[in-house]
Amino acid sequence: MSDLLLTVEQAAERLGTTVRFPRRLIAERRIAFVKVGRHVRIAESVLDAYIDGNTVQPIRRHRSRYGRAA
């Protein structure tokens, strides 16, 4: 299993945010990361799991066939 390790800059680009956001996730330990010496990397699968875990599904409202009375 070879999982690509992304730099913080690459992770930010993938999330569509500034570099500050993934750095804050790392500092608050809200996302798993790999430390290689002084370099920080985020596994692609971890980033995918973070995106999936924070995706909000739309609310499906079931409308009744009857309209409201005036």
CHARMM-style PDB file with segment names, atoms N, HN, CA, C and O in Angstrom:
ATOM      1  N   MET     1       0.852  -1.170   0.000  1.00  0.00      PROA
ATOM      2  CA  MET     1       0.000   0.000   0.000  1.00  0.00      PROA
ATOM      3  C   MET     1       0.899   1.234   0.000  1.00  0.00      PROA
ATOM      4  O   MET     1       1.580   1.516   0.986  1.00  0.00      PROA
ATOM      5  N   SER     2       0.894   1.951  -1.091  1.00  0.00      PROA
ATOM      6  HN  SER     2       0.341   1.722  -1.892  1.00  0.00      PROA
ATOM      7  CA  SER     2       1.696   3.167  -1.150  1.00  0.00      PROA
ATOM      8  C   SER     2       0.744   4.365  -1.145  1.00  0.00      PROA
ATOM      9  O   SER     2       0.000   4.600  -2.097  1.00  0.00      PROA
ATOM     10  N   ASP     3       0.792   5.092  -0.068  1.00  0.00      PROA
ATOM     11  HN  ASP     3       1.397   4.901   0.706  1.00  0.00      PROA
ATOM     12  CA  ASP     3      -0.059   6.260   0.102  1.00  0.00      PROA
ATOM     13  C   ASP     3       0.800   7.500  -0.097  1.00  0.00      PROA
ATOM     14  O   ASP     3       1.828   7.658   0.562  1.00  0.00      PROA
ATOM     15  N   LEU     4       0.392   8.364  -0.986  1.00  0.00      PROA
ATOM     16  HN  LEU     4      -0.443   8.235  -1.521  1.00  0.00      PROA
ATOM     17  CA  LEU     4       1.154   9.564  -1.284  1.00  0.00      PROA
ATOM     18  C   LEU     4       1.120  10.521  -0.097  1.00  0.00      PROA
ATOM     19  O   LEU     4       0.055  10.797   0.455  1.00  0.00      PROA
ATOM     20  N   LEU     5       2.281  11.020   0.288  1.00  0.00      PROA
ATOM     21  HN  LEU     5       3.145  10.795  -0.161  1.00  0.00      PROA
ATOM     22  CA  LEU     5       2.370  11.990   1.372  1.00  0.00      PROA
ATOM     23  C   LEU     5       2.414  13.390   0.767  1.00  0.00      PROA
ATOM     24  O   LEU     5       3.257  13.689  -0.078  1.00  0.00      PROA
ATOM     25  N   LEU     6       1.502  14.232   1.209  1.00  0.00      PROA
ATOM     26  HN  LEU     6       0.817  13.990   1.895  1.00  0.00      PROA
ATOM     27  CA  LEU     6       1.386  15.594   0.684  1.00  0.00      PROA
ATOM     28  C   LEU     6       2.036  16.581   1.635  1.00  0.00      PROA
ATOM     29  O   LEU     6       2.004  16.400   2.852  1.00  0.00      PROA
ATOM     30  N   THR     7       2.623  17.621   1.076  1.00  0.00      PROA
ATOM     31  HN  THR     7       2.650  17.768   0.087  1.00  0.00      PROA
ATOM     32  CA  THR     7       3.128  18.707   1.905  1.00  0.00      PROA
ATOM     33  C   THR     7       1.932  19.508   2.405  1.00  0.00      PROA
ATOM     34  O   THR     7       0.812  19.327   1.927  1.00  0.00      PROA
ATOM     35  N   VAL     8       2.170  20.375   3.349  1.00  0.00      PROA
ATOM     36  HN  VAL     8       3.080  20.521   3.737  1.00  0.00      PROA
ATOM     37  CA  VAL     8       1.093  21.219   3.874  1.00  0.00      PROA
ATOM     38  C   VAL     8       0.546  22.109   2.757  1.00  0.00      PROA
ATOM     39  O   VAL     8      -0.659  22.348   2.679  1.00  0.00      PROA
ATOM     40  N   GLU     9       1.428  22.589   1.907  1.00  0.00      PROA
ATOM     41  HN  GLU     9       2.407  22.395   1.971  1.00  0.00      PROA
ATOM     42  CA  GLU     9       1.010  23.436   0.789  1.00  0.00      PROA
ATOM     43  C   GLU     9       0.122  22.667  -0.192  1.00  0.00      PROA
ATOM     44  O   GLU     9      -0.878  23.200  -0.674  1.00  0.00      PROA
ATOM     45  N   GLN    10       0.485  21.424  -0.486  1.00  0.00      PROA
ATOM     46  HN  GLN    10       1.297  20.992  -0.094  1.00  0.00      PROA
ATOM     47  CA  GLN    10      -0.317  20.596  -1.380  1.00  0.00      PROA
ATOM     48  C   GLN    10      -1.677  20.279  -0.762  1.00  0.00      PROA
ATOM     49  O   GLN    10      -2.693  20.279  -1.457  1.00  0.00      PROA
ATOM     50  N   ALA    11      -1.694  20.010   0.540  1.00  0.00      PROA
ATOM     51  HN  ALA    11      -0.868  20.010   1.104  1.00  0.00      PROA
ATOM     52  CA  ALA    11      -2.954  19.731   1.231  1.00  0.00      PROA
ATOM     53  C   ALA    11      -3.856  20.957   1.202  1.00  0.00      PROA
ATOM     54  O   ALA    11      -5.064  20.838   0.999  1.00  0.00      PROA
ATOM     55  N   ALA    12      -3.275  22.130   1.405  1.00  0.00      PROA
ATOM     56  HN  ALA    12      -2.293  22.226   1.570  1.00  0.00      PROA
ATOM     57  CA  ALA    12      -4.062  23.366   1.366  1.00  0.00      PROA
ATOM     58  C   ALA    12      -4.649  23.592  -0.026  1.00  0.00      PROA
ATOM     59  O   ALA    12      -5.801  24.002  -0.162  1.00  0.00      PROA
ATOM     60  N   GLU    13      -3.859  23.325  -1.043  1.00  0.00      PROA
ATOM     61  HN  GLU    13      -2.923  22.991  -0.933  1.00  0.00      PROA
ATOM     62  CA  GLU    13      -4.344  23.478  -2.415  1.00  0.00      PROA
ATOM     63  C   GLU    13      -5.482  22.511  -2.700  1.00  0.00      PROA
ATOM     64  O   GLU    13      -6.470  22.868  -3.342  1.00  0.00      PROA
ATOM     65  N   ARG    14      -5.334  21.291  -2.217  1.00  0.00      PROA
ATOM     66  HN  ARG    14      -4.532  21.002  -1.695  1.00  0.00      PROA
ATOM     67  CA  ARG    14      -6.372  20.271  -2.432  1.00  0.00      PROA
ATOM     68  C   ARG    14      -7.675  20.635  -1.705  1.00  0.00      PROA
ATOM     69  O   ARG    14      -8.767  20.371  -2.209  1.00  0.00      PROA
ATOM     70  N   LEU    15      -7.548  21.244  -0.514  1.00  0.00      PROA
ATOM     71  HN  LEU    15      -6.661  21.458  -0.105  1.00  0.00      PROA
ATOM     72  CA  LEU    15      -8.724  21.673   0.246  1.00  0.00      PROA
ATOM     73  C   LEU    15      -9.293  22.984  -0.274  1.00  0.00      PROA
ATOM     74  O   LEU    15     -10.433  23.335   0.030  1.00  0.00      PROA
ATOM     75  N   GLY    16      -8.509  23.699  -1.050  1.00  0.00      PROA
ATOM     76  HN  GLY    16      -7.583  23.414  -1.297  1.00  0.00      PROA
ATOM     77  CA  GLY    16      -8.962  24.995  -1.562  1.00  0.00      PROA
ATOM     78  C   GLY    16      -8.889  26.072  -0.493  1.00  0.00      PROA
ATOM     79  O   GLY    16      -9.718  26.982  -0.468  1.00  0.00      PROA
ATOM     80  N   THR    17      -7.905  25.975   0.388  1.00  0.00      PROA
ATOM     81  HN  THR    17      -7.232  25.236   0.368  1.00  0.00      PROA
ATOM     82  CA  THR    17      -7.755  26.931   1.484  1.00  0.00      PROA
ATOM     83  C   THR    17      -6.344  27.497   1.478  1.00  0.00      PROA
ATOM     84  O   THR    17      -5.521  27.148   0.632  1.00  0.00      PROA
ATOM     85  N   THR    18      -6.086  28.365   2.425  1.00  0.00      PROA
ATOM     86  HN  THR    18      -6.756  28.648   3.112  1.00  0.00      PROA
ATOM     87  CA  THR    18      -4.729  28.855   2.604  1.00  0.00      PROA
ATOM     88  C   THR    18      -3.935  27.818   3.390  1.00  0.00      PROA
ATOM     89  O   THR    18      -4.509  26.869   3.924  1.00  0.00      PROA
ATOM     90  N   VAL    19      -2.628  27.995   3.464  1.00  0.00      PROA
ATOM     91  HN  VAL    19      -2.162  28.767   3.031  1.00  0.00      PROA
ATOM     92  CA  VAL    19      -1.748  27.069   4.180  1.00  0.00      PROA
ATOM     93  C   VAL    19      -2.055  27.104   5.680  1.00  0.00      PROA
ATOM     94  O   VAL    19      -1.815  26.126   6.388  1.00  0.00      PROA
ATOM     95  N   ARG    20      -2.570  28.198   6.148  1.00  0.00      PROA
ATOM     96  HN  ARG    20      -2.765  28.993   5.574  1.00  0.00      PROA
ATOM     97  CA  ARG    20      -2.846  28.349   7.581  1.00  0.00      PROA
ATOM     98  C   ARG    20      -3.852  27.310   8.097  1.00  0.00      PROA
ATOM     99  O   ARG    20      -3.725  26.830   9.223  1.00  0.00      PROA
ATOM    100  N   PHE    21      -4.848  26.964   7.274  1.00  0.00      PROA
ATOM    101  HN  PHE    21      -4.951  27.354   6.359  1.00  0.00      PROA
ATOM    102  CA  PHE    21      -5.890  26.035   7.725  1.00  0.00      PROA
ATOM    103  C   PHE    21      -5.342  24.630   8.024  1.00  0.00      PROA
ATOM    104  O   PHE    21      -5.578  24.123   9.121  1.00  0.00      PROA
ATOM    105  N   PRO    22      -4.616  23.977   7.088  1.00  0.00      PROA
ATOM    106  CA  PRO    22      -4.075  22.659   7.448  1.00  0.00      PROA
ATOM    107  C   PRO    22      -3.055  22.729   8.584  1.00  0.00      PROA
ATOM    108  O   PRO    22      -2.949  21.790   9.372  1.00  0.00      PROA
ATOM    109  N   ARG    23      -2.313  23.817   8.678  1.00  0.00      PROA
ATOM    110  HN  ARG    23      -2.400  24.581   8.037  1.00  0.00      PROA
ATOM    111  CA  ARG    23      -1.377  23.960   9.802  1.00  0.00      PROA
ATOM    112  C   ARG    23      -2.133  24.023  11.129  1.00  0.00      PROA
ATOM    113  O   ARG    23      -1.675  23.483  12.136  1.00  0.00      PROA
ATOM    114  N   ARG    24      -3.293  24.686  11.124  1.00  0.00      PROA
ATOM    115  HN  ARG    24      -3.665  25.124  10.306  1.00  0.00      PROA
ATOM    116  CA  ARG    24      -4.103  24.751  12.347  1.00  0.00      PROA
ATOM    117  C   ARG    24      -4.673  23.374  12.683  1.00  0.00      PROA
ATOM    118  O   ARG    24      -4.716  22.995  13.853  1.00  0.00      PROA
ATOM    119  N   LEU    25      -5.111  22.620  11.669  1.00  0.00      PROA
ATOM    120  HN  LEU    25      -5.076  22.928  10.718  1.00  0.00      PROA
ATOM    121  CA  LEU    25      -5.597  21.257  11.899  1.00  0.00      PROA
ATOM    122  C   LEU    25      -4.512  20.401  12.539  1.00  0.00      PROA
ATOM    123  O   LEU    25      -4.792  19.604  13.434  1.00  0.00      PROA
ATOM    124  N   ILE    26      -3.286  20.564  12.083  1.00  0.00      PROA
ATOM    125  HN  ILE    26      -3.059  21.212  11.356  1.00  0.00      PROA
ATOM    126  CA  ILE    26      -2.161  19.811  12.628  1.00  0.00      PROA
ATOM    127  C   ILE    26      -1.873  20.252  14.057  1.00  0.00      PROA
ATOM    128  O   ILE    26      -1.693  19.413  14.940  1.00  0.00      PROA
ATOM    129  N   ALA    27      -1.827  21.554  14.292  1.00  0.00      PROA
ATOM    130  HN  ALA    27      -1.974  22.236  13.575  1.00  0.00      PROA
ATOM    131  CA  ALA    27      -1.508  22.082  15.628  1.00  0.00      PROA
ATOM    132  C   ALA    27      -2.550  21.658  16.658  1.00  0.00      PROA
ATOM    133  O   ALA    27      -2.213  21.387  17.810  1.00  0.00      PROA
ATOM    134  N   GLU    28      -3.823  21.599  16.241  1.00  0.00      PROA
ATOM    135  HN  GLU    28      -4.097  21.820  15.305  1.00  0.00      PROA
ATOM    136  CA  GLU    28      -4.905  21.214  17.150  1.00  0.00      PROA
ATOM    137  C   GLU    28      -5.104  19.704  17.187  1.00  0.00      PROA
ATOM    138  O   GLU    28      -6.007  19.213  17.863  1.00  0.00      PROA
ATOM    139  N   ARG    29      -4.260  18.959  16.458  1.00  0.00      PROA
ATOM    140  HN  ARG    29      -3.526  19.358  15.909  1.00  0.00      PROA
ATOM    141  CA  ARG    29      -4.333  17.492  16.391  1.00  0.00      PROA
ATOM    142  C   ARG    29      -5.707  17.008  15.920  1.00  0.00      PROA
ATOM    143  O   ARG    29      -6.228  16.005  16.408  1.00  0.00      PROA
ATOM    144  N   ARG    30      -6.278  17.736  14.968  1.00  0.00      PROA
ATOM    145  HN  ARG    30      -5.854  18.550  14.571  1.00  0.00      PROA
ATOM    146  CA  ARG    30      -7.580  17.356  14.413  1.00  0.00      PROA
ATOM    147  C   ARG    30      -7.444  16.493  13.167  1.00  0.00      PROA
ATOM    148  O   ARG    30      -8.436  15.993  12.638  1.00  0.00      PROA
ATOM    149  N   ILE    31      -6.204  16.320  12.699  1.00  0.00      PROA
ATOM    150  HN  ILE    31      -5.398  16.727  13.129  1.00  0.00      PROA
ATOM    151  CA  ILE    31      -5.940  15.483  11.529  1.00  0.00      PROA
ATOM    152  C   ILE    31      -4.628  14.740  11.784  1.00  0.00      PROA
ATOM    153  O   ILE    31      -3.710  15.275  12.405  1.00  0.00      PROA
ATOM    154  N   ALA    32      -4.555  13.506  11.298  1.00  0.00      PROA
ATOM    155  HN  ALA    32      -5.302  13.071  10.794  1.00  0.00      PROA
ATOM    156  CA  ALA    32      -3.331  12.717  11.470  1.00  0.00      PROA
ATOM    157  C   ALA    32      -2.272  13.210  10.495  1.00  0.00      PROA
ATOM    158  O   ALA    32      -2.580  13.602   9.369  1.00  0.00      PROA
ATOM    159  N   PHE    33      -1.029  13.186  10.939  1.00  0.00      PROA
ATOM    160  HN  PHE    33      -0.779  12.868  11.853  1.00  0.00      PROA
ATOM    161  CA  PHE    33       0.058  13.636  10.077  1.00  0.00      PROA
ATOM    162  C   PHE    33       1.308  12.820  10.360  1.00  0.00      PROA
ATOM    163  O   PHE    33       1.400  12.122  11.370  1.00  0.00      PROA
ATOM    164  N   VAL    34       2.267  12.920   9.450  1.00  0.00      PROA
ATOM    165  HN  VAL    34       2.192  13.486   8.630  1.00  0.00      PROA
ATOM    166  CA  VAL    34       3.530  12.206   9.570  1.00  0.00      PROA
ATOM    167  C   VAL    34       4.626  13.247   9.701  1.00  0.00      PROA
ATOM    168  O   VAL    34       4.658  14.226   8.956  1.00  0.00      PROA
ATOM    169  N   LYS    35       5.520  13.032  10.651  1.00  0.00      PROA
ATOM    170  HN  LYS    35       5.494  12.237  11.257  1.00  0.00      PROA
ATOM    171  CA  LYS    35       6.654  13.928  10.809  1.00  0.00      PROA
ATOM    172  C   LYS    35       7.902  13.202  10.337  1.00  0.00      PROA
ATOM    173  O   LYS    35       8.275  12.165  10.885  1.00  0.00      PROA
ATOM    174  N   VAL    36       8.538  13.752   9.324  1.00  0.00      PROA
ATOM    175  HN  VAL    36       8.235  14.594   8.879  1.00  0.00      PROA
ATOM    176  CA  VAL    36       9.771  13.208   8.783  1.00  0.00      PROA
ATOM    177  C   VAL    36      10.852  14.227   9.103  1.00  0.00      PROA
ATOM    178  O   VAL    36      11.029  15.207   8.380  1.00  0.00      PROA
ATOM    179  N   GLY    37      11.570  13.989  10.188  1.00  0.00      PROA
ATOM    180  HN  GLY    37      11.426  13.193  10.775  1.00  0.00      PROA
ATOM    181  CA  GLY    37      12.521  14.995  10.657  1.00  0.00      PROA
ATOM    182  C   GLY    37      11.747  16.221  11.112  1.00  0.00      PROA
ATOM    183  O   GLY    37      10.900  16.131  12.000  1.00  0.00      PROA
ATOM    184  N   ARG    38      12.032  17.348  10.518  1.00  0.00      PROA
ATOM    185  HN  ARG    38      12.721  17.422   9.796  1.00  0.00      PROA
ATOM    186  CA  ARG    38      11.277  18.563  10.853  1.00  0.00      PROA
ATOM    187  C   ARG    38      10.167  18.858   9.851  1.00  0.00      PROA
ATOM    188  O   ARG    38       9.454  19.853   9.972  1.00  0.00      PROA
ATOM    189  N   HSD    39      10.031  17.977   8.856  1.00  0.00      PROA
ATOM    190  HN  HSD    39      10.610  17.168   8.757  1.00  0.00      PROA
ATOM    191  CA  HSD    39       9.018  18.163   7.823  1.00  0.00      PROA
ATOM    192  C   HSD    39       7.716  17.471   8.212  1.00  0.00      PROA
ATOM    193  O   HSD    39       7.722  16.380   8.783  1.00  0.00      PROA
ATOM    194  N   VAL    40       6.605  18.121   7.896  1.00  0.00      PROA
ATOM    195  HN  VAL    40       6.599  19.007   7.433  1.00  0.00      PROA
ATOM    196  CA  VAL    40       5.285  17.565   8.201  1.00  0.00      PROA
ATOM    197  C   VAL    40       4.617  17.180   6.893  1.00  0.00      PROA
ATOM    198  O   VAL    40       4.594  17.955   5.937  1.00  0.00      PROA
ATOM    199  N   ARG    41       4.080  15.983   6.866  1.00  0.00      PROA
ATOM    200  HN  ARG    41       4.099  15.353   7.643  1.00  0.00      PROA
ATOM    201  CA  ARG    41       3.374  15.484   5.679  1.00  0.00      PROA
ATOM    202  C   ARG    41       2.016  14.942   6.097  1.00  0.00      PROA
ATOM    203  O   ARG    41       1.838  14.456   7.214  1.00  0.00      PROA
ATOM    204  N   ILE    42       1.068  15.034   5.183  1.00  0.00      PROA
ATOM    205  HN  ILE    42       1.212  15.429   4.275  1.00  0.00      PROA
ATOM    206  CA  ILE    42      -0.285  14.516   5.414  1.00  0.00      PROA
ATOM    207  C   ILE    42      -0.554  13.466   4.346  1.00  0.00      PROA
ATOM    208  O   ILE    42      -0.419  13.736   3.152  1.00  0.00      PROA
ATOM    209  N   ALA    43      -0.933  12.282   4.773  1.00  0.00      PROA
ATOM    210  HN  ALA    43      -1.043  12.062   5.743  1.00  0.00      PROA
ATOM    211  CA  ALA    43      -1.223  11.201   3.828  1.00  0.00      PROA
ATOM    212  C   ALA    43      -2.488  11.538   3.049  1.00  0.00      PROA
ATOM    213  O   ALA    43      -3.440  12.104   3.586  1.00  0.00      PROA
ATOM    214  N   GLU    44      -2.472  11.178   1.780  1.00  0.00      PROA
ATOM    215  HN  GLU    44      -1.699  10.718   1.344  1.00  0.00      PROA
ATOM    216  CA  GLU    44      -3.613  11.456   0.908  1.00  0.00      PROA
ATOM    217  C   GLU    44      -4.888  10.800   1.442  1.00  0.00      PROA
ATOM    218  O   GLU    44      -5.963  11.397   1.383  1.00  0.00      PROA
ATOM    219  N   SER    45      -4.773   9.576   1.962  1.00  0.00      PROA
ATOM    220  HN  SER    45      -3.900   9.091   2.010  1.00  0.00      PROA
ATOM    221  CA  SER    45      -5.951   8.871   2.483  1.00  0.00      PROA
ATOM    222  C   SER    45      -6.510   9.574   3.723  1.00  0.00      PROA
ATOM    223  O   SER    45      -7.723   9.585   3.932  1.00  0.00      PROA
ATOM    224  N   VAL    46      -5.635  10.161   4.545  1.00  0.00      PROA
ATOM    225  HN  VAL    46      -4.650  10.153   4.376  1.00  0.00      PROA
ATOM    226  CA  VAL    46      -6.078  10.899   5.733  1.00  0.00      PROA
ATOM    227  C   VAL    46      -6.855  12.140   5.313  1.00  0.00      PROA
ATOM    228  O   VAL    46      -7.884  12.470   5.903  1.00  0.00      PROA
ATOM    229  N   LEU    47      -6.353  12.822   4.293  1.00  0.00      PROA
ATOM    230  HN  LEU    47      -5.517  12.554   3.814  1.00  0.00      PROA
ATOM    231  CA  LEU    47      -7.039  14.021   3.793  1.00  0.00      PROA
ATOM    232  C   LEU    47      -8.394  13.654   3.193  1.00  0.00      PROA
ATOM    233  O   LEU    47      -9.379  14.365   3.396  1.00  0.00      PROA
ATOM    234  N   ASP    48      -8.444  12.542   2.453  1.00  0.00      PROA
ATOM    235  HN  ASP    48      -7.645  11.964   2.288  1.00  0.00      PROA
ATOM    236  CA  ASP    48      -9.722  12.076   1.892  1.00  0.00      PROA
ATOM    237  C   ASP    48     -10.709  11.733   3.006  1.00  0.00      PROA
ATOM    238  O   ASP    48     -11.891  12.063   2.911  1.00  0.00      PROA
ATOM    239  N   ALA    49     -10.229  11.073   4.059  1.00  0.00      PROA
ATOM    240  HN  ALA    49      -9.269  10.806   4.137  1.00  0.00      PROA
ATOM    241  CA  ALA    49     -11.095  10.721   5.186  1.00  0.00      PROA
ATOM    242  C   ALA    49     -11.595  11.968   5.899  1.00  0.00      PROA
ATOM    243  O   ALA    49     -12.749  12.017   6.324  1.00  0.00      PROA
ATOM    244  N   TYR    50     -10.737  12.979   6.034  1.00  0.00      PROA
ATOM    245  HN  TYR    50      -9.800  12.939   5.689  1.00  0.00      PROA
ATOM    246  CA  TYR    50     -11.141  14.242   6.662  1.00  0.00      PROA
ATOM    247  C   TYR    50     -12.240  14.918   5.841  1.00  0.00      PROA
ATOM    248  O   TYR    50     -13.224  15.408   6.396  1.00  0.00      PROA
ATOM    249  N   ILE    51     -12.069  14.942   4.530  1.00  0.00      PROA
ATOM    250  HN  ILE    51     -11.269  14.544   4.080  1.00  0.00      PROA
ATOM    251  CA  ILE    51     -13.075  15.547   3.646  1.00  0.00      PROA
ATOM    252  C   ILE    51     -14.386  14.777   3.737  1.00  0.00      PROA
ATOM    253  O   ILE    51     -15.451  15.386   3.844  1.00  0.00      PROA
ATOM    254  N   ASP    52     -14.326  13.445   3.696  1.00  0.00      PROA
ATOM    255  HN  ASP    52     -13.461  12.951   3.609  1.00  0.00      PROA
ATOM    256  CA  ASP    52     -15.537  12.624   3.791  1.00  0.00      PROA
ATOM    257  C   ASP    52     -16.229  12.798   5.142  1.00  0.00      PROA
ATOM    258  O   ASP    52     -17.457  12.857   5.211  1.00  0.00      PROA
ATOM    259  N   GLY    53     -15.450  12.880   6.204  1.00  0.00      PROA
ATOM    260  HN  GLY    53     -14.453  12.832   6.148  1.00  0.00      PROA
ATOM    261  CA  GLY    53     -16.015  13.007   7.546  1.00  0.00      PROA
ATOM    262  C   GLY    53     -16.651  14.359   7.818  1.00  0.00      PROA
ATOM    263  O   GLY    53     -17.484  14.486   8.716  1.00  0.00      PROA
ATOM    264  N   ASN    54     -16.265  15.371   7.049  1.00  0.00      PROA
ATOM    265  HN  ASN    54     -15.589  15.268   6.320  1.00  0.00      PROA
ATOM    266  CA  ASN    54     -16.805  16.711   7.257  1.00  0.00      PROA
ATOM    267  C   ASN    54     -17.742  17.163   6.146  1.00  0.00      PROA
ATOM    268  O   ASN    54     -18.109  18.335   6.070  1.00  0.00      PROA
ATOM    269  N   THR    55     -18.125  16.228   5.288  1.00  0.00      PROA
ATOM    270  HN  THR    55     -17.827  15.275   5.350  1.00  0.00      PROA
ATOM    271  CA  THR    55     -19.066  16.545   4.224  1.00  0.00      PROA
ATOM    272  C   THR    55     -20.482  16.502   4.792  1.00  0.00      PROA
ATOM    273  O   THR    55     -20.887  15.522   5.417  1.00  0.00      PROA
ATOM    274  N   VAL    56     -21.220  17.572   4.564  1.00  0.00      PROA
ATOM    275  HN  VAL    56     -20.891  18.369   4.056  1.00  0.00      PROA
ATOM    276  CA  VAL    56     -22.590  17.686   5.075  1.00  0.00      PROA
ATOM    277  C   VAL    56     -23.549  17.380   3.937  1.00  0.00      PROA
ATOM    278  O   VAL    56     -23.497  17.999   2.875  1.00  0.00      PROA
ATOM    279  N   GLN    57     -24.420  16.420   4.177  1.00  0.00      PROA
ATOM    280  HN  GLN    57     -24.462  15.916   5.040  1.00  0.00      PROA
ATOM    281  CA  GLN    57     -25.405  16.033   3.173  1.00  0.00      PROA
ATOM    282  C   GLN    57     -26.604  16.981   3.212  1.00  0.00      PROA
ATOM    283  O   GLN    57     -26.957  17.487   4.277  1.00  0.00      PROA
ATOM    284  N   PRO    58     -27.233  17.224   2.060  1.00  0.00      PROA
ATOM    285  CA  PRO    58     -28.407  18.095   2.044  1.00  0.00      PROA
ATOM    286  C   PRO    58     -29.593  17.443   2.745  1.00  0.00      PROA
ATOM    287  O   PRO    58     -29.700  16.218   2.807  1.00  0.00      PROA
ATOM    288  N   ILE    59     -30.461  18.265   3.259  1.00  0.00      PROA
ATOM    289  HN  ILE    59     -30.374  19.260   3.208  1.00  0.00      PROA
ATOM    290  CA  ILE    59     -31.668  17.785   3.919  1.00  0.00      PROA
ATOM    291  C   ILE    59     -32.703  17.469   2.838  1.00  0.00      PROA
ATOM    292  O   ILE    59     -32.967  18.279   1.949  1.00  0.00      PROA
ATOM    293  N   ARG    60     -33.263  16.308   2.935  1.00  0.00      PROA
ATOM    294  HN  ARG    60     -33.049  15.650   3.657  1.00  0.00      PROA
ATOM    295  CA  ARG    60     -34.312  15.906   1.983  1.00  0.00      PROA
ATOM    296  C   ARG    60     -35.657  16.118   2.653  1.00  0.00      PROA
ATOM    297  O   ARG    60     -36.014  15.409   3.594  1.00  0.00      PROA
ATOM    298  N   ARG    61     -36.369  17.063   2.180  1.00  0.00      PROA
ATOM    299  HN  ARG    61     -36.078  17.639   1.416  1.00  0.00      PROA
ATOM    300  CA  ARG    61     -37.702  17.314   2.749  1.00  0.00      PROA
ATOM    301  C   ARG    61     -38.745  16.671   1.865  1.00  0.00      PROA
ATOM    302  O   ARG    61     -38.735  16.814   0.642  1.00  0.00      PROA
ATOM    303  N   HSD    62     -39.633  15.968   2.507  1.00  0.00      PROA
ATOM    304  HN  HSD    62     -39.641  15.851   3.500  1.00  0.00      PROA
ATOM    305  CA  HSD    62     -40.708  15.309   1.781  1.00  0.00      PROA
ATOM    306  C   HSD    62     -41.928  16.216   1.829  1.00  0.00      PROA
ATOM    307  O   HSD    62     -42.505  16.443   2.893  1.00  0.00      PROA
ATOM    308  N   ARG    63     -42.305  16.721   0.693  1.00  0.00      PROA
ATOM    309  HN  ARG    63     -41.835  16.537  -0.171  1.00  0.00      PROA
ATOM    310  CA  ARG    63     -43.459  17.621   0.640  1.00  0.00      PROA
ATOM    311  C   ARG    63     -44.741  16.810   0.546  1.00  0.00      PROA
ATOM    312  O   ARG    63     -44.817  15.797  -0.150  1.00  0.00      PROA
ATOM    313  N   SER    64     -45.714  17.277   1.249  1.00  0.00      PROA
ATOM    314  HN  SER    64     -45.652  18.100   1.813  1.00  0.00      PROA
ATOM    315  CA  SER    64     -47.001  16.583   1.171  1.00  0.00      PROA
ATOM    316  C   SER    64     -47.696  16.981  -0.129  1.00  0.00      PROA
ATOM    317  O   SER    64     -47.390  18.016  -0.722  1.00  0.00      PROA
ATOM    318  N   ARG    65     -48.616  16.157  -0.550  1.00  0.00      PROA
ATOM    319  HN  ARG    65     -48.864  15.316  -0.068  1.00  0.00      PROA
ATOM    320  CA  ARG    65     -49.330  16.444  -1.794  1.00  0.00      PROA
ATOM    321  C   ARG    65     -50.344  17.554  -1.626  1.00  0.00      PROA
ATOM    322  O   ARG    65     -50.830  18.126  -2.602  1.00  0.00      PROA
ATOM    323  N   TYR    66     -50.656  17.850  -0.386  1.00  0.00      PROA
ATOM    324  HN  TYR    66     -50.262  17.386   0.407  1.00  0.00      PROA
ATOM    325  CA  TYR    66     -51.678  18.855  -0.139  1.00  0.00      PROA
ATOM    326  C   TYR    66     -51.030  20.192   0.203  1.00  0.00      PROA
ATOM    327  O   TYR    66     -50.062  20.253   0.961  1.00  0.00      PROA
ATOM    328  N   GLY    67     -51.575  21.250  -0.363  1.00  0.00      PROA
ATOM    329  HN  GLY    67     -52.361  21.201  -0.979  1.00  0.00      PROA
ATOM    330  CA  GLY    67     -51.051  22.578  -0.059  1.00  0.00      PROA
ATOM    331  C   GLY    67     -51.617  23.072   1.262  1.00  0.00      PROA
ATOM    332  O   GLY    67     -52.523  22.459   1.828  1.00  0.00      PROA
ATOM    333  N   ARG    68     -51.103  24.135   1.729  1.00  0.00      PROA
ATOM    334  HN  ARG    68     -50.368  24.633   1.269  1.00  0.00      PROA
ATOM    335  CA  ARG    68     -51.595  24.711   2.975  1.00  0.00      PROA
ATOM    336  C   ARG    68     -52.872  25.480   2.734  1.00  0.00      PROA
ATOM    337  O   ARG    68     -53.057  26.100   1.686  1.00  0.00      PROA
ATOM    338  N   ALA    69     -53.741  25.432   3.706  1.00  0.00      PROA
ATOM    339  HN  ALA    69     -53.591  24.929   4.557  1.00  0.00      PROA
ATOM    340  CA  ALA    69     -54.996  26.160   3.600  1.00  0.00      PROA
ATOM    341  C   ALA    69     -54.714  27.638   3.856  1.00  0.00      PROA
ATOM    342  O   ALA    69     -53.870  27.993   4.679  1.00  0.00      PROA
ATOM    343  N   ALA    70     -55.417  28.462   3.157  1.00  0.00      PROA
ATOM    344  HN  ALA    70     -56.103  28.173   2.489  1.00  0.00      PROA
ATOM    345  CA  ALA    70     -55.214  29.908   3.317  1.00  0.00      PROA
ATOM    346  C   ALA    70     -55.967  30.440   4.509  1.00  0.00      PROA
ATOM    347  OT1 ALA    70     -55.910  31.637   4.792  1.00  0.00      PROA
TER     348      ALA     70
END
